Amino acid sequence: MATARPRERTADALVVGGGVLGCAIAWNLARLGAGRVVLCERRELGAATTSRAAALLSGVRSEPAQTALALETRRAILELEEELGDDLALHAVGSLHLAASEESERNLLELSRRAEACGEPLEWLTAAEAADRVPWLRTEETLRAGFLPRDGYIDPYLLAAAYARAARARGVELRTGVEVLEVVAEGGRVRGAATSDGFLATPMVIDAAGPWAGLLAARAGVHLPMAPVRSHYWITAVHPGFPADSPVVVLPDAAAYARPEVGGLLFGLREADSLARDPRRLPEDLAALRFDEDPQGWDTLAECAPALVRFCPTLDDLALAHYVSGPSTYTPDSRHVLGRLPSLDGFWAAAGCCGAGIAVSGGVGRALALAALGLETPFDLEPFRPDRFGSVDAFDPDFLVRCAAGRSRKRSG
Ligand SMILES: Cc1cc2nc3c(=O)[nH]c(=O)nc-3n(C[C@H](O)[C@H](O)[C@H](O)COP(=O)(O)OP(=O)(O)OC[C@H]3O[C@@H](n4cnc5c(N)ncnc54)[C@H](O)[C@@H]3O)c2cc1C
């Protein structure tokens, strides 16, 4: 008679959540020799926020600590490809930033200084050169255009799956269909976790539960300074004017970004008042998530599309084929939430993606794993400390509004 092997009830580290961040962390823990690593995902790997991302991989971010995380992702993709012997279909098409106002021009000059400081190439283009690279782009209003050749995008689900496969190959146990119900602590130290599959004894829990991460932390008595905020984009019908190899375009004066996708144009818009959601009201299955205020994003289109049409007149006569929305998590200062919870030894948070979780996944995976194992790290996690706002009430409506503003302000890719 065949008997199922009983599950191990102990681990050296437990990663909660099998999105891109949890899988990247698990892979890095295994690479660093963390011992027995278990990842629990209550649904399927990579199927929540991760699979909804536009997945722009912008390398130069608003501050050096974030840039370091993003640049590490490029290295991680190469290492994964080597480790798995697989091509992850990175679209290294570059990103074109077009400034059409004095404020955007100042910001673009600032971006070029940050690029220079970290050795990332940035080419200045004339309006005509910008139009040559991006046939759909109307460039008459250009004050300045900068091109970052190393940027691009990737299929986010495939990237998460690659982290997961590489983690499994290095001995990580990926348990899907297992929910982590509560972190169990004693004397201010993590002792384990209650899961839907029984108790798991472990001295280390890394909470990478995406927009739900704050709920697990709150059950352990700590509020993470972040809130789920709607991100969304549209994809037009197929049109020959959007070549598959054309760059990502960032248009701060339209609060928009765009890139080719399935023969059409994928474009994301950031409305002046983004919608936040109390995490306690977030369904487990994102297919059931509905923002009643504007369920299909029509209000955002009405508000923001005219500015985008200035730069892409083709959009005016084109049908929309897809609408994708989901909860990114934002913080009041647009920085991630990464690090140890000072009040609970052994509990680490890897959340507050600020709409960039795919782009920084390689860096977050490596930085968190190094820090959690007490190893020397080249990454500066100080700006991302979970306790940097002091004690917050993450369910307070005013706090949710502050987090939503983090997205509304965003003008980068
Ligand atoms: C429309 C949209 C566009 C975006 N565009 C970009 C972009 O261009 N570039 C970019 O970098 N990022 C982008 N993002 C953000 C990106 O998708 C996220 O930053 C990233 O997916 C976060 O990954 P995660 O692993 O933290 O969360 P998730 O992918 O949500 O994974 C968390 C997982 O935890 C599981 N879980 C939750 N609670 C528990 C529990 N108690 N026990 C066990 N499992 C649990 C969930 O089931 C889920 O699978 C976008 C997001 C959206 C919605």
The ligand as an SDF file (V2000), in Angstrom:
LIG
                    3D

 53 58  0  0  0  0  0  0  0  0999 V2000
   -1.9030   46.7060  -13.2470 C   0  0  0  0  0  0  0  0  0  0  0  0
   -0.5400   46.5220  -12.6350 C   0  0  0  0  0  0  0  0  0  0  0  0
    0.5890   46.9300  -13.3400 C   0  0  0  0  0  0  0  0  0  0  0  0
    1.8570   46.7610  -12.7840 C   0  0  0  0  0  0  0  0  0  0  0  0
    2.9630   47.0990  -13.5070 N   0  0  0  0  0  0  0  0  0  0  0  0
    4.2060   46.8800  -13.0030 C   0  0  0  0  0  0  0  0  0  0  0  0
    5.3700   47.1930  -13.7620 C   0  0  0  0  0  0  0  0  0  0  0  0
    5.2820   47.6980  -14.8910 O   0  0  0  0  0  0  0  0  0  0  0  0
    6.5860   46.9230  -13.2200 N   0  0  0  0  0  0  0  0  0  0  0  0
    6.7150   46.3670  -11.9920 C   0  0  0  0  0  0  0  0  0  0  0  0
    7.8300   46.1380  -11.5500 O   0  0  0  0  0  0  0  0  0  0  0  0
    5.6190   46.0810  -11.2260 N   0  0  0  0  0  0  0  0  0  0  0  0
    4.3830   46.3280  -11.7120 C   0  0  0  0  0  0  0  0  0  0  0  0
    3.2830   46.0480  -10.9590 N   0  0  0  0  0  0  0  0  0  0  0  0
    3.4680   45.6320   -9.5560 C   0  0  0  0  0  0  0  0  0  0  0  0
    3.7960   44.1700   -9.4540 C   0  0  0  0  0  0  0  0  0  0  0  0
    2.7900   43.4060  -10.0450 O   0  0  0  0  0  0  0  0  0  0  0  0
    3.9300   43.8420   -7.9710 C   0  0  0  0  0  0  0  0  0  0  0  0
    4.8690   44.7190   -7.4090 O   0  0  0  0  0  0  0  0  0  0  0  0
    4.4050   42.4190   -7.7370 C   0  0  0  0  0  0  0  0  0  0  0  0
    3.6670   41.5010   -8.4800 O   0  0  0  0  0  0  0  0  0  0  0  0
    4.2870   42.1050   -6.2550 C   0  0  0  0  0  0  0  0  0  0  0  0
    4.6150   40.7650   -6.0720 O   0  0  0  0  0  0  0  0  0  0  0  0
    4.3600   40.0700   -4.6810 P   0  0  0  0  0  0  0  0  0  0  0  0
    5.0510   38.7630   -4.7400 O   0  0  0  0  0  0  0  0  0  0  0  0
    4.7040   41.0130   -3.5940 O   0  0  0  0  0  0  0  0  0  0  0  0
    2.7610   39.9200   -4.5860 O   0  0  0  0  0  0  0  0  0  0  0  0
    1.7530   38.8710   -5.2600 P   0  0  0  0  0  0  0  0  0  0  0  0
    2.1100   38.5560   -6.6530 O   0  0  0  0  0  0  0  0  0  0  0  0
    0.3820   39.3880   -5.0110 O   0  0  0  0  0  0  0  0  0  0  0  0
    1.9830   37.5740   -4.4050 O   0  0  0  0  0  0  0  0  0  0  0  0
    1.5730   37.4470   -3.0660 C   0  0  0  0  0  0  0  0  0  0  0  0
    1.1060   36.0430   -2.8650 C   0  0  0  0  0  0  0  0  0  0  0  0
    0.8790   35.8050   -1.4910 O   0  0  0  0  0  0  0  0  0  0  0  0
   -0.1840   34.8780   -1.3750 C   0  0  0  0  0  0  0  0  0  0  0  0
   -0.6990   34.9820    0.0000 N   0  0  0  0  0  0  0  0  0  0  0  0
   -1.3130   36.0340    0.5660 C   0  0  0  0  0  0  0  0  0  0  0  0
   -1.5770   35.7930    1.8590 N   0  0  0  0  0  0  0  0  0  0  0  0
   -1.1230   34.5420    2.1170 C   0  0  0  0  0  0  0  0  0  0  0  0
   -1.0870   33.7290    3.2710 C   0  0  0  0  0  0  0  0  0  0  0  0
   -1.5780   34.1720    4.4460 N   0  0  0  0  0  0  0  0  0  0  0  0
   -0.5560   32.4890    3.1760 N   0  0  0  0  0  0  0  0  0  0  0  0
   -0.0520   32.0320    1.9970 C   0  0  0  0  0  0  0  0  0  0  0  0
   -0.0520   32.7720    0.8760 N   0  0  0  0  0  0  0  0  0  0  0  0
   -0.5630   34.0150    0.9240 C   0  0  0  0  0  0  0  0  0  0  0  0
   -1.1480   35.3160   -2.4550 C   0  0  0  0  0  0  0  0  0  0  0  0
   -2.0370   34.2870   -2.8190 O   0  0  0  0  0  0  0  0  0  0  0  0
   -0.2060   35.7260   -3.5770 C   0  0  0  0  0  0  0  0  0  0  0  0
    0.0030   34.6790   -4.5140 O   0  0  0  0  0  0  0  0  0  0  0  0
    1.9980   46.1990  -11.4840 C   0  0  0  0  0  0  0  0  0  0  0  0
    0.8580   45.8070  -10.7820 C   0  0  0  0  0  0  0  0  0  0  0  0
   -0.3980   45.9550  -11.3470 C   0  0  0  0  0  0  0  0  0  0  0  0
   -1.5950   45.5050  -10.5780 C   0  0  0  0  0  0  0  0  0  0  0  0
  1  2  1  0
  2  3  1  0
  2 52  2  0
  3  4  2  0
  4  5  1  0
  4 50  1  0
  5  6  2  0
  6  7  1  0
  6 13  1  0
  7  8  2  0
  7  9  1  0
  9 10  1  0
 10 11  2  0
 10 12  1  0
 12 13  2  0
 13 14  1  0
 14 15  1  0
 14 50  1  0
 15 16  1  0
 16 17  1  0
 16 18  1  0
 18 19  1  0
 18 20  1  0
 20 21  1  0
 20 22  1  0
 22 23  1  0
 23 24  1  0
 24 25  2  0
 24 26  1  0
 24 27  1  0
 27 28  1  0
 28 29  2  0
 28 30  1  0
 28 31  1  0
 31 32  1  0
 32 33  1  0
 33 34  1  0
 33 48  1  0
 34 35  1  0
 35 36  1  0
 35 46  1  0
 36 37  1  0
 36 45  1  0
 37 38  2  0
 38 39  1  0
 39 40  1  0
 39 45  2  0
 40 41  1  0
 40 42  2  0
 42 43  1  0
 43 44  2  0
 44 45  1  0
 46 47  1  0
 46 48  1  0
 48 49  1  0
 50 51  2  0
 51 52  1  0
 52 53  1  0
M  END
$$$$
